[in-house]
Amino acid sequence: MNYNSIGKIAAAHGVNGELILKHALGKKTSLKGLETIFIEAHKGEFLPYFVHSSRMKTETEVYLQLEGVATREQAQKLVSKEVWLAEQDFQLYAAKTASISLLGFHIITDGKDLGEILEVIEQPHQVLCRIDLNGKEALIPVHQGSLVSMDQQKKQVVLDLPEGLLEIYA
């Protein structure tokens, strides 16, 4: 199964094990109807947690009550952990315009496919997309100046990259 990261558990809330999820889904949401989230216990090991209830806090935060997490101490153990959704849930809850929705797209420059976007890192003036370029991790900047076009159907992001950028990963 494919998973997409949507954010992190920011804090425990109250004494009944409620959590605050800080997400990058790109739209206000209460995650209503979501049944399962996955928390990465160890690198590549995703543990399912069933959502008992959820409600919106702010545009980027949601209160979550998970089954089996009933005390502040249990909630505290999940703070700072990354939260993932199964691919089909991610498609339902992420805004099409959210930079996180670029996961799985391919970066194209000069007609060449550089690779699949594996991670999206949001920064104030740009988004960095992590790809695997010739076996090395590469961070490709996406901003108004570099974005040529986006094809939702083909899942491609066409970029005009600065001269010499790819050479640093050679």
C-alpha positions in Angstrom: 0.0 0.0 0.0 1.2 3.5 -0.7 1.1 6.2 2.0 1.4 9.9 1.9 2.6 12.1 4.7 0.1 14.8 5.7 1.8 16.3 8.8 2.7 15.6 12.4 1.1 15.2 15.8 1.8 18.7 17.2 0.6 18.2 20.8 -1.5 16.3 23.3 -4.7 18.2 24.2 -6.5 17.8 27.5 -6.5 14.7 29.7 -8.4 12.2 27.6 -5.8 11.4 25.0 -6.9 13.9 22.4 -4.2 15.0 19.9 -3.6 18.0 17.7 -2.6 17.1 14.2 -0.8 19.8 12.2 -1.5 19.0 8.5 -0.5 20.3 5.1 -3.6 19.3 3.2 -4.1 22.7 1.8 -7.7 23.3 2.9 -9.8 23.5 6.0 -10.9 20.0 7.0 -12.2 18.1 10.0 -11.2 14.9 8.4 -14.8 13.8 8.7 -15.4 10.2 7.6 -11.7 9.3 7.9 -11.4 5.9 9.5 -7.7 5.3 9.7 -4.4 7.2 10.0 -1.0 5.7 10.0 1.8 6.7 12.3 5.4 5.9 11.4 6.7 4.0 14.5 10.1 3.3 12.9 11.4 4.2 9.4 9.1 2.6 6.9 6.9 0.9 9.6 3.4 2.3 9.6 1.0 1.5 12.4 -2.7 2.0 11.8 -4.7 4.0 14.3 -8.5 4.1 14.1 -10.0 7.6 14.3 -12.7 7.7 16.9 -13.5 11.4 16.3 -12.1 14.4 14.7 -12.9 18.1 14.6 -11.4 21.2 13.0 -9.3 23.5 15.2 -7.8 25.9 12.6 -7.1 25.9 8.9 -4.1 23.6 9.4 -4.9 21.8 12.6 -7.4 19.1 13.6 -8.3 17.6 17.0 -8.1 13.8 16.8 -9.3 11.2 19.2 -7.8 7.8 18.3 -9.0 4.4 19.5 -6.7 3.0 22.2 -5.4 6.5 23.1 -7.3 7.5 26.2 -4.8 9.3 28.5 -2.6 12.3 28.2 0.4 10.0 28.7 -0.6 7.7 25.8 -1.1 10.8 23.6 2.2 12.3 24.6 4.1 9.3 23.2 2.7 10.2 19.7 3.7 13.9 19.8 6.1 14.8 16.9 5.4 11.6 15.1 4.7 11.8 11.4 1.1 11.1 10.2 0.4 9.3 7.0 -2.8 8.5 5.0 -3.3 5.6 2.6 -3.2 6.8 -1.0 -7.0 6.7 -1.6 -7.7 8.7 1.6 -5.0 11.2 0.7 -6.7 11.8 -2.7 -10.0 12.5 -0.9 -8.7 14.9 1.8 -5.8 16.8 0.1 -6.7 20.0 -1.8 -5.7 19.7 -5.5 -3.9 23.0 -5.1 -1.9 22.0 -2.0 1.8 21.6 -2.6 1.5 18.2 -0.8 -0.6 17.0 -3.6 2.5 17.0 -5.8 3.6 13.7 -4.2 3.9 11.0 -6.9 4.2 13.6 -9.7 7.3 13.5 -11.9 9.5 16.5 -12.4 10.2 17.2 -16.1 12.8 19.7 -17.3 14.1 20.1 -20.8 11.9 17.2 -21.9 13.6 14.9 -19.5 12.0 13.0 -16.6 14.1 13.7 -13.5 12.1 11.4 -11.2 9.1 11.0 -8.9 8.5 13.5 -6.1 9.0 11.6 -2.9 8.6 14.4 -0.4 7.4 18.0 -0.4 9.1 20.5 1.9 7.2 23.8 2.2 9.3 26.9 2.8 8.2 30.6 2.9 8.9 31.5 -0.8 9.2 28.1 -2.4 8.5 24.4 -2.2 11.4 21.9 -2.3 10.6 18.6 -3.9 12.8 15.6 -2.9 13.5 13.2 -5.7 16.0 10.4 -6.3 18.3 11.6 -9.0 20.7 9.0 -10.3 20.7 7.3 -6.9 21.2 10.5 -4.9 18.8 12.5 -2.9 18.1 15.8 -4.7 16.1 18.8 -3.6 14.4 20.6 -6.5 13.0 24.1 -5.9 9.5 24.8 -7.2 8.3 28.5 -7.2 6.7 31.0 -9.5 9.9 31.6 -11.4 10.7 27.9 -12.1 7.2 26.4 -12.7 6.4 26.2 -16.4 3.2 24.0 -16.2 1.5 21.2 -14.4 -0.3 18.3 -15.9 -2.8 16.7 -13.4 -3.6 13.9 -15.9 0.0 12.8 -16.6 1.1 13.7 -13.0 3.9 15.9 -14.3 5.4 19.2 -13.1 7.3 20.9 -15.9 10.1 23.2 -14.5 12.6 25.6 -16.0 15.5 25.0 -13.6 18.4 27.4 -13.0 21.6 26.8 -15.0 23.9 24.4 -13.1 21.4 23.2 -10.5 21.5 19.6 -11.5 25.3 19.5 -11.8 25.6 19.7 -8.0 24.0 16.3 -7.8 26.2 14.7 -10.5 
